[in-house]
């Protein structure tokens, strides 16, 4: 394989830490039984690894009870499980204007079906957002659903301020942490976050195929309807899912290899520290912003008056369609992502909804040389043309 400069960590992290590769190999070779389905050695070993991962994720997000970490197949499954599990007909829900389709599609479908009333707050600034929420929250408001960090724009919200308002109003606070987990501090108990949805394969450095729905103690699990139902090795004599977590929301066979990888990736993040990781990727993002901004014809996007999520840089070149530019960079062995990034509202917010933009997103293993490779490749295209 040709040597690649991988700058698409916002979609999925690559490469993974060596500990993740080692555990994946050990899992599929030595203990990949079906967790919770038997008392034999392989099933018990798989169950133990899955519980270890619950404990690690609970530590990472500030939960005291590991059993309130429910495993899903990705963040999208976690978000759908949360929304369809807690919302009732007639509820009012508030969300933002830059959300990922993982949030917007289920909410818009519920709104179209007449199940919920939906409000969107047109701001990316935490303090302004809180002012709008204070006006919009009413007796029918059931939940506020927001991305902790945008996957398109350099924005991160203050979870503590928003959580405090929601808790004071008796409203559930559901956080999409797909982009923030592994980079930013997440503290559900102190920040009054009721539900956190996160993936394995991005900032937590595991592989694709696992995600987690983390449920705070303020949420009554018996009031969360299971979206998926079926066997899980618990109460097999009953036609109905358990009332207890995590089994209430885990139906069917879990992806033990993916969860094992998430466990080791999350332990790596805890060892290195999110502050250290964020500092590293922020420095690279800042450098890329400056370098790309110096190229004639390049537009690099930023958001004034907003707390910044500095793990990526978004740009376009001379009206070239973003996906065409991304393809040209791939020919130069630079992996980036063009298009709308499954978040069209975020692109409407900055006026790039027609052609999208190119996103270079940095991870824990990127270096300054990767920034220079990106800069040199974009400059070559700017000078030579397509």
Buried (B, 14 or more C-beta within 10 A) or exposed (E): EEEEBBBBBBBBBBEBBEBBBEBBEBBEEEBBBBBBBBEEEBBBBBBEBBBBBBBBBBBBBBBEEBBBBBBBBBBBBBBBBBBBBBBEEEBBBBBBBBBBBBBBBBBBBBBEEEBBBBBBBEBBBBEBBBBBBEEBBEEEBBBBBBBBBBBBBBBBBBBBBBBBBBBEBEBBBBBBBBBBBBBBBBBBBEBBBBBBBBBBBBBBBBBBBBBBBBBBEBBEBEEBBBBBBEEBBBBEEEEEBBEEBBBBBBBEBBBBBBBBBBBBBBBBBBEBEBEEBBEBBBBBBBBBBEBBEEBEBBBBBBBEEBBBBBBBBBBBBBEBBBBBBBEBBBEBEBBBBBBBBBBBBBBBBBEBBEBBBBBBBBBBBBEEEBBBBBBEBBBBBBEEEE
